[in-house]
Amino acid sequence: MLMELATGGYLFDKIAPDVGVREEVAQHYFNQLIAGMDYIHKQSVCHHAAGTLKISDFGLSSVFELGEKTRLLSEKCESLPNVAPELNKDEPYAAEPVDTRGMGVILFTLIAGSARHYVSGSIFHDDPWNRISETALSLIFGMLTVDPSERMALAEVFQHPWCLSPSQLANQPRTLADKLTASLRANGDLGLAAPDLSQSSEKDDDGDTIMRSATRGSQFTQTLMLFSQTQSRTRYTPHLTRFYASLGPTLLISLIKETLELMGVSTKGPEEDGQNMRSRIGGWDARRVQFKGWVWVERFSHREVEGSFYVFARDVGNLISWRKVWKSVILSPIVEPHALLKTPAQQWEERQQREEQEDWCLDMLYI
């Protein structure tokens, strides 16, 4: 079986909890999402859920139309906090309104950085609702309408004013990646995931610092910081929930296990997997949604820096909740002293380089 590689990783892995992304970024991806869902529905498939956006996870999808005959569905197959209200009843339901509701949840999560989307008239003056523009709010409200017969149809979503304006980010991969991860940069998450280990302290004959960086991958994936420096090479790592530490694997993984258990997260292992170690972890987030995943660790040595490299790889649960677990572990009193963090000076230098790159890209487009 051949499958397309989505080198940008999971979209929600780039969202800062309780912050979200700017509406221009959300609109860029949301328009791709509705175009993809429109195609899926034309193939008579209900998804039941939910660079270039790729729609995945079709294991719970259902065919709702065969020939000219449309059938109601009866499967209960969505996670409880995101479930459409009609799925809580013991009655068959129409397929397309369920997917519209799911897209509304995705849009709200993109903008707000939270999956808590309960709609009542009294909450629109509270955060995060009061951060959302009136135009986007009307779209979200229409897609989250409780009664499926009154919920916006996909055709109406296409024609909503918030979706009609063309994206200004489509042909600017560096700018798009930079704006997508802006909230992670502002809250310090990228400083945790990508300390400046890839840049050399070597000097050339004139005494200038020699700058080294990953040369593989697209402008988009490089700007997303999806390349990490490990024991022997720079490699592609799709998870931004990672960090480097000054302690060796055996010592620090025991501290991580202790921290997770104090947080109420269960752990199993560690176990050896070739030259690496891994521990299985699992728990429940604030919405009582289960999460599971692995903590991978390998020895790290690069120039004068030695220690270990950790990746928190989720395979079940909400990515935003998973990011909260990852950050809580790093900032815990027993782990933080050993984490290698990007300094404010390094972050300033990176921002200056990024602005120069963007100016160069714009010049190339206009010439």
N, C-alpha and C positions, 0 to 999 in steps of 0.2 A: 504494500500500500504506500503510495506517495502522498505526502502531506506538505503543505506550504509552511515554511519557517517564518514565524512572526518575530523578527529579531529585536523588536522594541520591547518585548516582554508584556506583562499585563498592564493595561491602562490604569487600573486602580492602584497599582504599585507606585504610581507617580503622584498620588494625591495625599496631601498632608491632612491628617485627621482634624476635623472641625474647622478647616480652612477652605479646602477645595481649590479650584482653578478659576481663572478669570473667565468671564462669560464668552469672550471671543474664542478662547481655547475650547470651552465646552461646546460652543456652537459648531466649531470646525469638526469635532468628532461626532456630535449628535446628528448632524446632517448625513454623515457617512452611515451612522447606525440606522436611521430611518430608511435610507436608500437600500441598505442591505436587507432590512426586515421587509420592505416592500417586495423585493425580489423573492425572498423566502415564502411570503404569503402567496405570491403568484404561482409558486410551485406547490401550493396547498399544504404547506407545512407550518405548524405552530411551534415556535421555538421553546416556549415556556420559560424564558429568562431574559434574560440577558444578564513623520510617518504617515500609514494607511490603516484604518481600523479593520480588524479581522474578527468576525463573529464565530465563536467556538462553543464547545460543549453541547452537542446535539444528542447526547445520550437519552434525554428525557423528551425529545421532540415528538410530535404526533402529526399524522396526516389527517386533516380535517375535511378534505374535499376530494372526491373521486369522480372524475368526469364532471357532470353538472350537479352532482348531489353533494350537499354540504351536511356534515354530521356534527352534532354536539359532542363534547368531550366529557369524560367523567374522572380522568386520572387526577390524583392529588399529588403533585410532584414539584412544588416550589418550597423554598425555605420559609418557615412560618412568618418572620417579620416582613417579608416582601410579598407574601401571598396576596393575590387579588381577593377581595372580599367574597366574591361568588364561589370561590373554591372552598370556603368554610361551610357551605351548605351541601346537603346530600342530594343535590340536583345536578343534572347535566348543565354545561355552560358553553357559551360561544367561544371559539378559539381566539379570534382576532382582538377582542377587547382585553383579554388577559395579557397578550404581548404589548399592547399599548400601555397598559398599566405598568408593566415591567420596564418599558422605556422611560416612563415618567420617573420611576424610582432611580434609574441610572442617571438621568439628567439632574435630578435633585442632588444625588450623591456627588456628581462631578462638581457642581457649583458650591455646595455647602460643605463637602468633606465629611458628610454624615449620612447614614442610612435611616435616621429617624425622621420619617416623613409624614407623621400623623397629621391629618388636616382637620382643623377646626377653626371657626371664625375668630377665636380669641388669640391665636398664636402668631398672627402675621406681623405684629409689632415686636416680636421677640427674635433674638438670634437663633438660627441663621436666616430665618425668613426675611428679616428686615434688611439683609444684605443683597437680596435678589431684586433685579429690576422688575418693574411692573409688567413689562412685556413677557419676560421669561416666567414670571410668577403666574400669569394668566395661562400660559402653555402648560406649566406643571400642574396647576389646579385642574385644568381640563383633562389631563391624562390620568390624574389620580382620583377622579370622580368615583365615588363608591358605587353608584348604580351603573352597571355596564351598558345599559341602554342609553344613558345620557353621557357616557364617556366619549371623548373625542375619538373619531375614527382616524386611521392612518392617513387617509386622503386629506382630512382637515389639518392634521399635524404638518403635512407638507406645505400647506397654504398659510400656515400661521406666520404673522409678520416677523417673529423672532428667527424663523428658519429661512426666510426669503433672501436676506442680505448675503451676498457672496463672501466667502472667507478670504481674508487678506493674508492668511498664513499658509495657503496650499503650496506655494512654490518657494517657501523660505524654511527649509528643514532645520537649520540651526536656530533660527528665531522661534520656530514652533517648539522645538525641544527645550529651549531655554525658558519659554513662557510656561510650558507644561510643568516643569520642575521648579518654577520660581518659588512656590510656597514651601517646598522641601528645602530649598536653599535658605529661605528666610528664617525657617524655624530650626535650622541647624542639622536637619537629617542628612543632607548631602555631605556635610562636613564629617559626619560619623561614618557614612558609607564609602566616601572617597577621599581619604586624606591624601596629601600631595606626595605619595610615594613614587609615582611614575616619573616625576621630574628629577633630573640629575643635579647634584651639586658640583659636577665637574666643570672646569673652566677651560675656555679655548685659549689660543695664543695671545689674544688681546685682553684676557682676564674676564671676558663675559661669560655668564652662566650658560651652559649648554642645556637646552630644553628638549626633553624627550617625551613622547606621548604615543599612545596606540596609533598605529597606522592602518589598521584594518577596520572594515565596517564602513557604514555610510556616515555622512555628516550628522544625521539624526541620532544614530546609536552612539556615536562618540560623544556628542553633546549631552546625551542622557547619562553619561558616566557608566555605560554598561560594559566597560572593559576594566578588569582588575588585575593587579600585579600579584602573582603568586610565586612559588618557590623558584621556578625556572623560566617563566615567561609571562608576557601580558596575554590575557585570555578574555574571551567573551563570557560575561556573567549576567544573566537576565534579571537577577534579583537585586534590588536596591536595599533590601533588608540584610545588610552584611556589615562587617567591621573588621578592623585589624587590631591586634593586641600585642603587648610587649612580652607577655608570659607565653610559655610553651603550651601546647594543646592539652596535655594531661592535667596541668595545674589549673588552667583557666576553665576548662569544661566542668570541673568539679564546682567552681564558684558559680558558673552559670546555672548548673543544676540546683544548687542551694538557693539561688535567687528566684528561679522559677517556682520552686516548691513553696517558698515564702509568699509568692503571688497566687498560690492556689492552682498552679499549672502542674499537671502530672508529667513525670519524665521516666524514660526507660532507656537503659544503657548507661554509658556509651559502649558501642561495639566498634570493632575495627572493620574497615572496608578497604582492603588493599593498603595503601599508604596513608589513608585518611581515617578519621574517626567520625562517628555520628551518634546522636541521641534522638530518640523519638519523643515528641512532646505533644500534649493535648490539653484542652480545657474548654471553658465557656466564657464568651464575652459578656458585656453589660446587657445585651439584648437576649441572653440565654441561647445564643447560637454557638454550636460547637465548632472548635477549630482544631486542626491537627497538622503536624508537619515535622520536619527534621531540622536539627541543628548540625550542620556539617562543619568539620574543622580539619585543617591541614597545617603542617609546619610552614612557616614563612621566613624567607631570608632574601633581602634585596639590598645590595650595596652595604650600607652600615646599619641597616635596620633588620632586626631578627625578632621572631615571635610566632604568632599564629594568625590564621585567616579564617573567619567564621561566616557562614551563610545560613540565614534562617529561611528555609524553603517551605512555604505553605502548600498543602495539597487539599485541605478541606477548610471551609469557613470564609469569613469576610476578610478581604485583604487589608482594609483600613484597621480593623481590630487587630490583625496580625502585626501591622506596623506598630501599633501601640505597645504590644507585648515586646517586640524587638527593642524599641527605644527604652522602655522601662528597664529592661535587663542591662543595657549599656550604661544607663545613668544611675544604676543602683550603687550604693556606697561601696560594695565589695568588688564591682567590675570596673566602674569608671576610672579608678586610678591606673588601670592597666590598658585602657583603650587608647589607640592612636588617633588623635583628632586633627582636623585641619585647623590651622591657626588663623586668626583674623587677618594677618598679613597675607597668608596664602589665598584666602578667600577674596581679598581685595585685588591681588594680582590676577587671579582667575577671571574676575569680573572685567578687569581692564582688557585682558586678552580677548574675552568673549565679545566685548563691544567693538574692538578693532576688527574681529572676524566678521561681525555683522555689517560694519561699514563697508568692508571689502566685498561682501556678497551683494550688497545693494549697488555698489559701483558696477559690478559685473552685470547685474540685471539691466541697469539703465543705459550702459554704453552701447 
